Amino acid sequence: MAEKKNKRYGVWFVVILILLGLAGFGSGGLSGNIRSIGTVGEKDVSVNAYQNALNQQIRALSAQFGTQISFQQAQAFGIDQAALGQLILTRTLDNEAAQLGISAGDETVLDRLRQIPQFQGAGGTFNRESYAFALRQSGQSEAEFEDGLREDVARTLLQGAVVGGIPEAEAYADVLVQYLGEQRSVTWAALGADALTAPVPGATEADQQAYYDANPDEFTLPETRDITYVWLTPTMIQDQMTVSDDQIARIYQDRIAEFVQPERRLVERLVYISQADAADAKARLDSENITFEDLVIERGLSLADIDLGDVDQESLGDAGEAVFAAEPGTVVGPFNSGLGPALFRMNAVLTAQETSLEEATPGLREELAADAAREVINNSTDQIIDLLAGGATMEDLAERTDMELGTINWTADIAEGIAAYDAFRQAAAEVQEGAFAEVIDLADGGIFALRLDGITPPTVQPIDDIRDAVKTAWQAQARQDAIVAQAEEVAASIQPLTGFDTLGLTPTVDADLTRRSFVEGTPTDFIDQMFEMTVGETRVIPADTEGAIILRLDDIAPADLTAETNAAQREQLAANAAAGIAQEVFDAYATSVQERTELNINQATVNAVNAQFQ
């Protein structure tokens, strides 16, 4: 318990330091006197910009992991430094553009404003009230927002000037397409154990010993870690939890939308900048001059980008009635949406679904019991930590708590029972003998602690203990060697025009194979070896398991650069290469600019902003 009190005092000490650090910021905190975290050249780096950059980075990381990431977790990934670094780079470029006299005029800024859907009214044109309302919601003034737009345009012009003169890498693309599109025509046949003309003899003791000595890895047991552990999971105590009917009824009502779902539709929404553009697209679609998919491509989008999933009529707003009256596959609109005028395609009808309280009760009861069990485990964690701090062993914990005792001879190949949890496997791999035991969380809300009792290093098993396994392995290798030898003998008699069937083989002929082809029933290195061969050459390729392939190369054809697939790939490769070169050129330029631009960042202010996220 003394340790826990010391931790509390430590926390209060940190809080006091933070409060002292923030004392100079005014009663309004960072939104009061302090507006900047520093300067880059002659450009301020605002607190708001840093906060927004942090939020964006944390949201992106959370989306990547599929769960909300805390600021402490984000810091562990270096997100705060990444956000600050990106912001400094942006302001460095802004400063450089200003030094070079690059700027955007009022007309350009106004044109940018008109293109932002959130600032448009019902007719799809710029609306000052919408503009003012959106800025009030984001806490920005018109001057601040327009200055930001002006700097965005100037920065884009600077970037374009740096990389605009880089040509497409056509020669590079030609070489790659020639390499990837080059074609081979082959004849091949598979040989198995049934092709052998004589049985493979049994292994003598000398054969077994020789194979055993030559292949020790096959007979080596992995490192084994002898571990004693205790664990407690929700499923262990879930049946002990009491869940009342009233609790079930309340949660059923709270989540009624989950159990009672109205009729819905699977819908895609294609948004346009203006009503006129949307109406023109619908007219072209109705005249069958274009497909809906092509309209999506025209907008630079994919079907995944416009998919709304399953929606009810109310959520579709003005389009709801028309969408719900449409047949599957029908496109309706344009109708106003939250992002602007849009066309809607209805893809499928999902009928209304209703799960009664009686039907939902078993699942809800189990869910609530599991939640209660997790709460019990969470509440007992401090007690278990105190027991470990007081010197309790795994055996003591099993006697004095609900935790269950177990032992395991763990290897990296074991993933059953408690070893099915990633947290346990990681801890088992890292724990050292004599280390202080810790309580570690499991993914399902459970906890565990472990002790390493000993390590058995990788050990070659005595041959007498595994003689049957050695015999089997030798026999398999001897059979494979015999098949390959038989295939080599047959292959030696094959000429460029020899029919495989005249040699008792069942041939397969494949034409127009490329380096990206896959030929079912062949070894993994089939394609690689095929491209090493000359026309008329015959080669034997051992199978990945048992058997062999006899392969003859019949023809080589260069890539057809005029073919639609190759032409499209050539264009893509050239564009990608040019983009890569452009990025490297720009990175070098940005690094040079940063090296000669004065940077002043107030780390205390940065720390204060970070503290607000904790």
Disulfide bonds with the S-S distance in Angstrom:
none
